[in-house]
């Protein structure tokens, strides 16, 4: 299906996880919506858009298994994080995250806690040394009982670890129902199924694994948590309810949001859960090839259902540019202390196992 995407055929694209890739058909749909918007902008914004956004939210809510009243459309997960943190963190609160949080999220946490006078605790979680059960117990034992607000990744970005969110959230709420839980699900939609049972806030991108046009994400806020919560940009819906505020925050191009029903329909046409399992299977096979070729690479075992996997490898100066410019391989490379995190993405719509063999050969030529 690679011909269904605009991806450069000369590039080995092993980094779907960073920004996704949107199929040509969805981009054509978006262009049709743009033309409709420009044909009569006022009628589109005032008459057409509100109803289309309801359809998009309904499709997204059905896809996630939550109530439509809890879902809002936003441009990206970072916006969702800032919307909640800026209003829910207050002086003296005890706030917790792990060291696997996305850097932009940590920046927002650090800024907000510093500004509000809240206490931020970062739990250091080792990579590649804990089993999934040990990971659960380690994090649980590291969360202080007096935690007021906790932000956890469902799938960490650089390290590609799947955190045991369902069990952790259940334990946290059993111990103290007042602890507010925010899940960063930037990589979750179209990748894994999220259990929302004990989550207060969640945000996830549709432009990654669901392949929506760029700038298409969701914010979930449990209904009872919406009281006294406002949109991050105050506009015409002020004091008319959280969802009413969220849908209109000034003029922008909303066509990515309007494409959500078609985006999710296409995901199901590709196979839905079976497609996600196919991506996971490809990751397992690619992971096994790489481990076999490089036994010294460090990997983490908390990868249940994932289509991404990270390897902690020896440091090579300018590795990203070497792989891209010399070998035409687009892949996630993230220096960490004296090593490098190398993350593969496995999107079976256009990736194949032989591509990871090509990566292996390139790494060997570089000196690994």
TAFENMO-V755867 format. One record per backbone hydrogen bond with DSSP energy under -1.0 kcal/mol. NH is the residue of the N-H (numbers start at 0). CO is the residue of the C=O. If there is no record, write none. Layout:
# TAFENMO-V755867
NH,CO
NH,CO
This chain:
# TAFENMO-V755867
3,0
4,1
10,7
11,327
13,11
13,329
17,14
19,15
23,3
26,22
27,23
28,24
29,25
30,26
31,27
32,28
33,29
34,30
35,31
36,32
37,33
38,34
39,35
43,39
44,40
45,41
46,42
47,42
48,43
51,47
52,48
53,49
54,50
55,51
56,52
57,53
58,54
59,55
60,56
61,57
62,58
63,59
64,60
65,60
69,66
70,67
71,218
73,216
79,75
80,76
81,77
82,78
83,79
84,80
85,81
86,83
87,83
88,84
91,116
92,89
94,118
95,148
96,120
98,122
100,97
105,101
106,102
107,103
108,104
109,105
110,106
111,107
112,108
113,109
114,110
115,111
116,112
117,112
118,92
120,94
122,96
134,130
135,131
136,132
137,133
138,134
139,135
140,136
146,143
147,93
148,93
149,179
150,95
151,181
153,183
155,160
161,301
162,153
164,162
167,163
168,164
169,165
170,166
171,167
172,168
173,169
174,170
175,171
178,175
179,147
181,149
182,200
183,151
184,182
184,202
187,184
190,187
191,187
198,195
199,180
200,180
201,219
202,182
203,217
205,215
206,215
211,205
216,73
217,203
218,71
219,201
220,69
221,199
224,221
225,222
228,225
237,234
239,236
244,240
245,241
246,242
257,253
258,254
259,256
262,258
263,259
264,260
265,261
266,262
267,263
268,264
269,265
271,266
273,270
275,271
276,272
277,273
278,274
279,275
280,276
281,277
282,278
283,279
284,280
285,281
286,282
287,283
288,284
289,285
290,286
291,287
292,288
293,289
296,293
297,311
302,300
305,302
308,343
310,341
311,297
312,339
318,315
321,317
322,318
323,319
324,320
325,321
327,323
328,322
329,11
331,342
333,340
335,338
338,335
339,312
340,333
341,310
342,331
343,308
344,13
345,306
349,346
350,346
354,351
355,352
356,352
357,353
358,354
359,355
360,356
361,357
362,358
363,359
364,360
365,361
366,362
367,362
